[in-house]
Amino acid sequence: MRVREIPRDKLREIHAAEWVDRTRSPFAERDIAWVPVKPGEPFDRELSKSPAYTGRGFVMIGDIAVLHGTKPSGPEIEEIVRFRKPRGILWIAALSGMTRTPETEVLWGEAGEVRHRENGYTFILDPRTVMFAQGNRNEKMRLARLVRSKPGTERVADMFAGIGYFSIPLAGAGAEVHAMEINPVPFEFLKRTIRENGLSDRITPALGDCRDLLSGTYNRIVMGHFDAITMLPPALGHVESGSIIHLHSIGTVEDRIRECAEGAGFSATIQVHKVKKYRPYAWHVVQDVTLS
């Protein structure tokens, strides 16, 4: 892997640079960060390949290894420990309810609050109690680029903010974000994460049902919940011609979006983006809905 050396405190400024290889994660050594570069781009150092790992898939959230699906076996746990030396290994058995609260079990070591770095930002959370969807990384970056590419300041509603998965990069790109979250547990982490990233002047957090908290008119609305289509009508009361809604779902719901938009007096131009495979024959998608 080829990397470029930059000051650690400049990570946020370069995370959208064209030369950055976003399929790999940067890492830090004291005050220096090493950022992976795309093939053909200038680099400062070439790292030897990491030891091959052929075991079960997992993700690192902070210093905790997190697994989904069936409960891992003892040998699978031992292989992860040898490979990554995590503080703990956490199994997420299921996500329950509208708030997608994780049902978890610590299988090795210990688990608790972490400080997770992603795309130059720090997210504070406890993966035992709060979901963190790393599979949405590219979508978070895409939305940040959309905001950054438009002149002026956008007013954005994040209707299902969680700990700030979308709110933080959107505000970092220059938007003024109204971040709404109904669950008080992630809401507390949201407030801390906002302060940690120095974005208190750009994000207004609000605790409660987003349908009741929406106010005024937004240039952009992020609806990052699989049941978002059921809450589209209230959102359409807070947009204008030219506003854009990013509505997530399992499989496309374009016909229902157009029906809701027409009922509110708008026409909708829709572009569909695949985020990740959710289950066999079903994709997690986001529909970019431009209203006119």
C-alpha positions in Angstrom: 0.0 0.0 0.0 1.3 3.4 -1.0 0.7 6.3 1.4 1.4 10.0 1.7 2.5 11.8 4.9 0.5 14.7 6.2 0.1 16.4 9.6 -2.5 14.6 11.6 -4.5 17.8 12.2 -5.0 18.2 8.4 -6.9 14.9 7.9 -10.2 16.6 7.7 -9.0 19.0 5.0 -7.8 16.4 2.6 -10.4 13.6 3.0 -12.2 14.6 -0.2 -9.0 15.2 -2.2 -8.8 13.4 -5.6 -5.6 11.5 -4.8 -7.0 9.8 -1.6 -7.7 6.1 -1.9 -11.0 5.9 0.1 -11.2 2.1 -0.1 -8.5 2.1 2.6 -8.3 3.7 6.0 -5.6 6.2 7.0 -3.6 5.7 10.2 -1.6 7.9 12.5 1.7 7.8 14.3 1.9 10.6 16.9 1.4 13.8 15.0 1.7 12.3 11.5 -1.0 10.7 9.5 -0.4 8.2 6.6 -3.1 8.5 3.9 -3.5 5.8 1.2 -3.1 7.1 -2.3 -4.7 6.0 -5.6 -2.6 4.1 -8.1 -0.4 6.4 -10.1 -0.5 9.3 -7.6 2.7 10.6 -5.9 3.4 8.9 -2.5 5.9 9.2 0.3 6.1 5.6 1.5 5.3 2.1 0.4 4.1 -0.2 3.2 4.6 -4.0 3.1 1.4 -6.0 2.8 -0.4 -7.0 5.9 -0.5 -10.6 6.9 -3.1 -12.5 5.0 -6.4 -13.0 6.9 -8.8 -15.6 5.5 -11.1 -15.8 8.5 -14.6 -14.6 9.1 -15.5 -11.0 8.1 -15.7 -8.4 10.8 -15.4 -4.6 11.2 -13.3 -2.5 13.6 -15.3 0.2 15.4 -12.6 2.0 17.4 -10.6 -0.7 19.0 -13.4 -3.3 19.2 -13.9 -6.0 16.6 -17.6 -6.3 15.7 -19.3 -9.2 14.0 -22.8 -9.8 12.6 -24.8 -12.8 11.5 -24.4 -16.2 13.2 -22.5 -16.4 16.5 -18.8 -16.9 15.8 -17.0 -20.0 17.0 -14.1 -20.2 19.4 -11.5 -20.7 16.6 -13.0 -17.7 14.6 -12.6 -15.5 17.7 -9.1 -16.7 18.3 -8.1 -15.9 14.7 -9.5 -12.3 15.0 -7.6 -11.8 18.2 -4.3 -12.9 16.7 -4.9 -10.8 13.6 -6.0 -7.4 15.0 -5.4 -7.7 18.8 -8.7 -5.8 19.6 -9.7 -4.6 23.1 -12.7 -6.8 22.7 -14.9 -8.8 20.3 -18.6 -7.9 20.1 -21.3 -10.0 18.4 -24.4 -8.1 17.3 -27.1 -10.7 17.2 -29.9 -8.4 15.9 -31.0 -4.9 15.5 -34.4 -4.3 17.1 -37.2 -1.8 16.7 -37.6 1.5 14.8 -34.4 2.8 16.4 -32.4 -0.3 15.3 -31.0 -0.8 18.8 -28.3 -3.6 18.8 -28.8 -6.8 20.7 -25.2 -7.7 21.6 -22.9 -10.0 23.5 -19.2 -9.5 24.4 -17.4 -12.7 23.3 -13.9 -11.8 24.2 -12.1 -9.1 26.2 -14.1 -6.0 27.0 -16.3 -3.5 25.1 -17.5 -0.1 25.9 -17.2 3.5 24.6 -14.9 4.1 21.7 -13.6 7.0 19.6 -13.9 5.8 16.0 -12.1 7.7 13.2 -13.7 7.8 9.7 -13.0 10.2 6.8 -11.1 12.6 9.1 -13.8 12.9 11.7 -14.1 11.3 15.2 -17.4 9.6 16.3 -18.0 8.8 20.0 -20.2 5.8 20.6 -20.6 2.5 22.5 -21.2 -0.2 19.9 -23.1 -2.3 22.6 -25.9 0.3 22.6 -25.6 2.2 19.3 -25.5 1.1 15.7 -22.6 2.3 13.5 -23.1 1.4 9.8 -19.6 1.4 8.2 -21.1 0.2 5.0 -22.5 3.8 4.4 -19.1 5.4 4.3 -19.1 6.1 0.6 -22.7 7.5 0.8 -21.6 9.9 3.6 -18.7 11.1 1.4 -20.9 11.4 -1.7 -23.4 13.7 0.2 -20.5 15.8 1.5 -19.2 16.3 -2.0 -22.7 17.3 -3.2 -22.9 20.0 -0.5 -19.4 21.2 -1.2 -20.0 21.5 -4.9 -22.9 23.9 -4.5 -22.1 27.6 -3.9 -23.6 29.2 -0.7 -24.7 27.5 2.5 -27.3 24.8 2.5 -29.8 24.3 5.2 -30.0 20.5 5.7 -32.4 18.3 7.7 -31.0 15.0 9.0 -34.2 13.3 10.1 -32.6 10.2 11.6 -29.3 11.6 12.8 -28.2 8.8 15.2 -24.7 9.8 16.4 -24.2 12.0 13.4 -23.3 9.6 10.6 -24.4 12.0 8.0 -24.7 15.3 10.0 -21.0 15.4 10.8 -19.6 15.2 7.2 -22.4 17.4 5.9 -21.6 20.1 8.4 -17.9 19.6 7.7 -18.6 20.3 4.0 -20.2 23.6 4.9 -23.9 22.9 5.5 -26.1 24.1 8.4 -27.6 20.9 9.7 -30.7 20.4 11.8 -29.9 16.9 13.3 -33.0 15.1 14.8 -32.8 11.9 16.8 -35.6 10.2 18.8 -33.5 7.8 20.9 -31.8 9.6 23.9 -28.9 7.2 24.0 -27.4 8.0 20.5 -28.6 11.6 21.0 -26.1 12.1 23.9 -23.3 10.7 21.7 -24.4 13.0 18.9 -24.0 16.1 21.1 -20.5 14.9 22.2 -19.5 14.1 18.7 -20.6 17.5 17.4 -18.4 19.2 20.1 -15.5 16.8 19.4 -15.4 17.8 15.8 -15.7 21.5 16.4 -19.1 21.7 14.6 -21.3 23.3 17.2 -21.8 26.4 15.1 -23.1 24.4 12.1 -25.2 21.6 13.7 -28.4 22.1 15.8 -29.2 18.8 17.5 -32.8 18.1 18.6 -34.2 15.2 20.6 -37.6 13.9 19.6 -39.8 12.6 16.7 -38.4 14.2 13.5 -42.0 14.6 12.1 -42.6 17.0 15.0 -39.2 18.7 14.9 -39.1 19.7 11.2 -39.2 23.5 10.9 -38.9 26.0 8.1 -37.7 25.1 4.7 -34.7 23.0 3.8 -32.5 22.9 0.7 -31.7 19.2 1.4 -33.3 16.5 3.6 -31.5 13.2 4.5 -33.8 10.3 5.3 -31.4 7.6 6.3 -33.9 5.0 7.6 -35.4 2.0 5.8 -38.9 3.1 6.7 -38.3 6.6 5.5 -41.0 6.4 2.8 -43.6 6.3 5.5 -42.4 9.7 6.8 -42.0 11.4 3.4 -45.3 13.4 3.6 -44.3 15.5 6.6 -40.9 16.1 5.0 -42.6 17.5 1.8 -44.2 20.2 3.9 -40.7 21.7 4.5 -39.2 21.9 1.0 -39.5 24.1 -2.0 -38.8 23.8 -5.7 -35.2 22.8 -6.1 -34.9 21.0 -2.8 -33.4 17.5 -2.8 -34.4 14.6 -0.6 -32.1 11.6 -0.1 -34.5 8.7 0.8 -33.1 5.3 1.8 -35.0 2.0 1.4 -34.5 -1.7 0.8 -35.2 -1.9 -2.9 -36.5 1.1 -4.8 -39.8 2.9 -3.9 -39.9 5.3 -6.8 -43.6 5.0 -7.5 -44.5 5.8 -3.9 -42.1 8.8 -3.9 -43.7 10.2 -7.0 -47.2 9.7 -5.6 -46.3 11.5 -2.4 -44.6 14.3 -4.2 -47.5 14.9 -6.6 -49.9 14.9 -3.6 -47.8 17.8 -2.2 -47.9 19.7 -5.4 -44.4 18.8 -6.7 -43.0 16.7 -9.5 -40.0 14.5 -8.7 -36.9 13.6 -10.7 -35.3 10.5 -9.1 -31.8 9.1 -9.4 -31.2 5.7 -7.6 -27.8 4.9 -6.0 -26.9 1.5 -4.6 -25.3 1.6 -1.2 -24.7 -2.1 -0.4 -26.2 -5.5 -0.7 -28.6 -6.0 2.2 -29.6 -9.6 1.7 -29.8 -12.0 -1.3 -31.7 -10.2 -4.2 -32.2 -7.0 -2.1 -30.1 -3.8 -2.2 -29.9 -0.9 0.3 -30.5 2.0 -2.1 -30.8 5.8 -1.7 -33.1 7.7 -4.0 -32.0 11.3 -4.8 -35.3 13.1 -5.3 -35.1 16.6 -6.9 -38.4 18.5 -6.5 -39.8 21.0 -8.9 
